[in-house]
């Protein structure tokens, strides 16, 4: 393991609940309520995918201009919530501190757009990450591998040398398709198992040595399967 690639929402910070608040407010403007099934589908989704799903559930025409305006509204409202402070997921802050102290390179890899991610980084701390890759900076967001491939490229590493830390089905698929080993820490939505994946309930009590062990186990098992 030569680097750790971090998802943001729901993995480092428990911001998914803030997105819930903003999405609920958006639905209220249409006198509607978001279904649990839709909210589950939106975890880890890009802004564009989110709005297509929302407009479809609301029975609205998929008008690009209208959806773009809704995305701007959603991001502006969420940015205000981010500015009030982001709650850390259990163990995330402590693990970041230990990794940066030992000099392990790290990148933030998120489907959130740059403007909003920068607002979040004011709370999280930019100094932890050598690079950040946002959903609006790659041709395709998660679940496509593009964000993770870009992060590995910026770090001048092969994706297989990186451990991605993710909480969602969408993000885990993106990291896996890029060729990363994946540590899955589910937040609100269960994530299926897989050959490149290891699951934990929380990051609490995990240290850098545990991450290296998990990466080594995945790499070894992949090698045995292809030998």
ZAZAFI-65205 format. One record per residue (C-alpha): residue number from 0; z, x, y. Coordinates in steps of 0.1 Angstrom, whole numbers, always signed. Each point is the difference from the previous one (the first is absolute). Layout:
<rs>
k = NUM up = Z east = X north = Y .
...
</rs>
This chain:
<rs>
k = 0 up = +0 east = +0 north = +0 .
k = 1 up = -12 east = +17 north = +32 .
k = 2 up = +4 east = -30 north = +24 .
k = 3 up = +14 east = -35 north = +3 .
k = 4 up = -21 east = -28 north = +14 .
k = 5 up = +20 east = -29 north = +14 .
k = 6 up = -9 east = -36 north = +5 .
k = 7 up = +18 east = -15 north = +30 .
k = 8 up = +6 east = -38 north = -1 .
k = 9 up = +24 east = -9 north = -28 .
k = 10 up = +3 east = +36 north = -13 .
k = 11 up = +15 east = +20 north = +28 .
k = 12 up = +11 east = -28 north = +23 .
k = 13 up = +7 east = -36 north = -9 .
k = 14 up = -26 east = -13 north = +25 .
k = 15 up = -15 east = -25 north = -23 .
k = 16 up = +27 east = -25 north = +11 .
k = 17 up = -12 east = +6 north = +36 .
k = 18 up = -35 east = -8 north = -10 .
k = 19 up = +13 east = -32 north = -15 .
k = 20 up = +14 east = -10 north = +33 .
k = 21 up = -33 east = +6 north = +18 .
k = 22 up = -21 east = -17 north = -26 .
k = 23 up = +24 east = -30 north = +1 .
k = 24 up = -4 east = -2 north = +38 .
k = 25 up = -38 east = +1 north = -4 .
k = 26 up = +1 east = -29 north = -25 .
k = 27 up = +23 east = -19 north = +23 .
k = 28 up = -28 east = +0 north = +27 .
k = 29 up = -21 east = -20 north = -25 .
k = 30 up = +30 east = -23 north = -10 .
k = 31 up = -2 east = +15 north = -35 .
k = 32 up = +22 east = +21 north = -24 .
k = 33 up = -12 east = +30 north = -20 .
k = 34 up = +3 east = -5 north = -38 .
k = 35 up = +20 east = +24 north = -21 .
k = 36 up = -32 east = +8 north = -19 .
k = 37 up = -18 east = +10 north = +31 .
k = 38 up = +28 east = +22 north = +12 .
k = 39 up = +1 east = +18 north = -33 .
k = 40 up = -37 east = +6 north = +2 .
k = 41 up = +3 east = +15 north = +35 .
k = 42 up = +25 east = +27 north = -9 .
k = 43 up = -18 east = +33 north = +7 .
k = 44 up = -32 east = -16 north = +11 .
k = 45 up = -21 east = +12 north = +30 .
k = 46 up = -1 east = -20 north = +32 .
k = 47 up = -35 east = -13 north = -7 .
k = 48 up = +9 east = -11 north = -36 .
k = 49 up = +32 east = -16 north = +13 .
k = 50 up = -18 east = -21 north = +26 .
k = 51 up = -27 east = -11 north = -25 .
k = 52 up = +27 east = -12 north = -23 .
k = 53 up = +20 east = -17 north = +28 .
k = 54 up = -31 east = -18 north = +14 .
k = 55 up = -10 east = -11 north = -34 .
k = 56 up = +34 east = -15 north = -7 .
k = 57 up = +0 east = -17 north = +34 .
k = 58 up = -35 east = -14 north = -6 .
k = 59 up = -14 east = +17 north = +30 .
k = 60 up = -36 east = +13 north = +5 .
k = 61 up = -2 east = +37 north = -7 .
k = 62 up = -11 east = +8 north = +35 .
k = 63 up = +1 east = +37 north = +6 .
k = 64 up = +9 east = -3 north = +37 .
k = 65 up = +28 east = -25 north = -7 .
k = 66 up = +14 east = +21 north = -29 .
k = 67 up = -1 east = +32 north = +22 .
k = 68 up = +20 east = -18 north = +27 .
k = 69 up = +25 east = -12 north = -26 .
k = 70 up = +4 east = +36 north = -13 .
k = 71 up = +6 east = +12 north = +36 .
k = 72 up = +27 east = -27 north = +4 .
k = 73 up = +16 east = +8 north = -33 .
k = 74 up = +1 east = +37 north = +8 .
k = 75 up = +14 east = -5 north = +35 .
k = 76 up = +28 east = -23 north = -13 .
k = 77 up = +8 east = +24 north = -28 .
k = 78 up = +1 east = +30 north = +23 .
k = 79 up = +27 east = -17 north = +21 .
k = 80 up = +20 east = -4 north = -32 .
k = 81 up = -6 east = +36 north = -9 .
k = 82 up = +13 east = +12 north = +34 .
k = 83 up = +34 east = -16 north = -8 .
k = 84 up = +4 east = +25 north = -29 .
k = 85 up = -11 east = +1 north = -36 .
k = 86 up = +25 east = -1 north = -28 .
k = 87 up = -3 east = +27 north = -26 .
k = 88 up = -6 east = -8 north = -37 .
k = 89 up = +29 east = +12 north = -21 .
k = 90 up = -1 east = +38 north = -5 .
k = 91 up = -32 east = +5 north = +20 .
k = 92 up = +15 east = +18 north = +30 .
k = 93 up = +21 east = +23 north = -22 .
k = 94 up = -30 east = +9 north = -22 .
k = 95 up = -21 east = +8 north = +30 .
k = 96 up = +27 east = +22 north = +14 .
k = 97 up = +3 east = +20 north = -32 .
k = 98 up = -38 east = +4 north = -4 .
k = 99 up = -5 east = +12 north = +35 .
k = 100 up = +30 east = +24 north = -3 .
k = 101 up = -16 east = +17 north = -30 .
k = 102 up = -35 east = +1 north = +17 .
k = 103 up = -19 east = -25 north = -22 .
k = 104 up = -31 east = -12 north = +18 .
k = 105 up = -1 east = -37 north = +6 .
k = 106 up = -25 east = -25 north = +14 .
k = 107 up = +3 east = -37 north = +10 .
k = 108 up = -27 east = -22 north = -15 .
k = 109 up = +0 east = -35 north = +12 .
k = 110 up = -23 east = -30 north = +3 .
k = 111 up = +16 east = -8 north = +34 .
k = 112 up = -22 east = +9 north = +29 .
k = 113 up = +6 east = +31 north = +22 .
k = 114 up = +14 east = -18 north = +30 .
k = 115 up = +26 east = -18 north = -20 .
k = 116 up = +8 east = +30 north = -23 .
k = 117 up = +6 east = +21 north = +31 .
k = 118 up = +26 east = -26 north = +12 .
k = 119 up = +17 east = +2 north = -34 .
k = 120 up = +0 east = +38 north = +0 .
k = 121 up = +21 east = -1 north = +32 .
k = 122 up = +27 east = -15 north = -22 .
k = 123 up = -7 east = +19 north = -33 .
k = 124 up = -6 east = +35 north = +15 .
k = 125 up = -33 east = +17 north = +2 .
k = 126 up = +13 east = +34 north = -9 .
k = 127 up = +2 east = -8 north = -37 .
k = 128 up = -37 east = -2 north = -4 .
k = 129 up = -27 east = +26 north = +2 .
k = 130 up = -26 east = -27 north = +3 .
k = 131 up = -2 east = -38 north = +3 .
k = 132 up = -29 east = -21 north = -13 .
k = 133 up = -4 east = -36 north = +12 .
k = 134 up = -20 east = -29 north = -13 .
k = 135 up = -23 east = -1 north = +30 .
k = 136 up = -9 east = +38 north = -4 .
k = 137 up = -18 east = -2 north = -33 .
k = 138 up = -31 east = -19 north = -12 .
k = 139 up = +21 east = -22 north = -24 .
k = 140 up = +37 east = -6 north = +0 .
k = 141 up = +22 east = -4 north = -31 .
k = 142 up = -6 east = -10 north = -28 .
k = 143 up = -30 east = +23 north = +5 .
k = 144 up = +10 east = +37 north = -6 .
k = 145 up = -13 east = +11 north = +35 .
k = 146 up = +34 east = +3 north = +17 .
k = 147 up = +14 east = +22 north = -27 .
k = 148 up = -31 east = +20 north = -4 .
k = 149 up = +1 east = +7 north = +38 .
k = 150 up = +36 east = +10 north = -1 .
k = 151 up = -6 east = +25 north = -29 .
k = 152 up = -30 east = +13 north = +19 .
k = 153 up = +21 east = +6 north = +32 .
k = 154 up = +26 east = +18 north = -21 .
k = 155 up = -27 east = +21 north = -17 .
k = 156 up = +12 east = -11 north = -34 .
k = 157 up = -14 east = -17 north = -30 .
k = 158 up = +14 east = -36 north = -3 .
k = 159 up = +13 east = +9 north = -35 .
k = 160 up = +24 east = +25 north = +17 .
k = 161 up = +16 east = -28 north = +20 .
k = 162 up = +26 east = -27 north = -8 .
k = 163 up = -6 east = -33 north = +18 .
k = 164 up = +30 east = -22 north = +6 .
k = 165 up = -9 east = -37 north = +2 .
k = 166 up = +15 east = -35 north = -2 .
k = 167 up = -30 east = -23 north = -4 .
k = 168 up = -27 east = -8 north = -25 .
k = 169 up = -27 east = +7 north = +27 .
k = 170 up = +15 east = +34 north = +10 .
k = 171 up = +6 east = +11 north = -36 .
k = 172 up = -36 east = -8 north = -9 .
k = 173 up = -13 east = +20 north = +29 .
k = 174 up = +21 east = +31 north = -8 .
k = 175 up = -9 east = -2 north = -37 .
k = 176 up = -37 east = -4 north = +7 .
k = 177 up = +2 east = +31 north = +22 .
k = 178 up = +14 east = +20 north = -29 .
k = 179 up = +37 east = +2 north = +11 .
k = 180 up = +30 east = -3 north = -21 .
k = 181 up = +20 east = -30 north = +13 .
k = 182 up = +37 east = -7 north = +3 .
k = 183 up = +3 east = -38 north = +3 .
k = 184 up = +30 east = -15 north = +18 .
k = 185 up = -7 east = -37 north = +0 .
k = 186 up = +13 east = -19 north = +30 .
k = 187 up = -8 east = -37 north = -1 .
k = 188 up = -28 east = -2 north = -25 .
k = 189 up = +0 east = +14 north = -36 .
k = 190 up = -25 east = +28 north = -7 .
k = 191 up = -15 east = +4 north = -35 .
k = 192 up = +5 east = +32 north = -19 .
k = 193 up = -28 east = +25 north = -7 .
k = 194 up = -7 east = +35 north = -12 .
k = 195 up = +2 east = +16 north = +34 .
k = 196 up = +31 east = -20 north = +10 .
k = 197 up = +37 east = +3 north = -3 .
k = 198 up = +24 east = -27 north = +13 .
k = 199 up = +34 east = +3 north = +15 .
k = 200 up = +21 east = -28 north = +16 .
k = 201 up = +10 east = +20 north = +30 .
k = 202 up = -4 east = +35 north = +16 .
k = 203 up = +38 east = +3 north = +3 .
k = 204 up = +13 east = +30 north = -19 .
k = 205 up = -35 east = +15 north = -5 .
k = 206 up = -5 east = +35 north = +12 .
k = 207 up = -31 east = +23 north = +2 .
k = 208 up = +7 east = +13 north = -35 .
k = 209 up = -3 east = -35 north = -14 .
k = 210 up = -33 east = -5 north = +18 .
k = 211 up = -14 east = +33 north = -15 .
k = 212 up = +12 east = -11 north = -34 .
k = 213 up = -17 east = -34 north = +3 .
k = 214 up = -32 east = +16 north = +12 .
k = 215 up = +1 east = +26 north = -29 .
k = 216 up = +6 east = -28 north = -26 .
k = 217 up = -30 east = -20 north = +12 .
k = 218 up = -22 east = +31 north = +2 .
k = 219 up = +10 east = +10 north = -35 .
k = 220 up = -6 east = -34 north = -15 .
k = 221 up = -34 east = -2 north = +16 .
k = 222 up = -9 east = +33 north = -14 .
k = 223 up = +11 east = -10 north = -35 .
k = 224 up = -21 east = -32 north = +2 .
k = 225 up = -31 east = +19 north = +10 .
k = 226 up = +4 east = +30 north = -24 .
</rs>
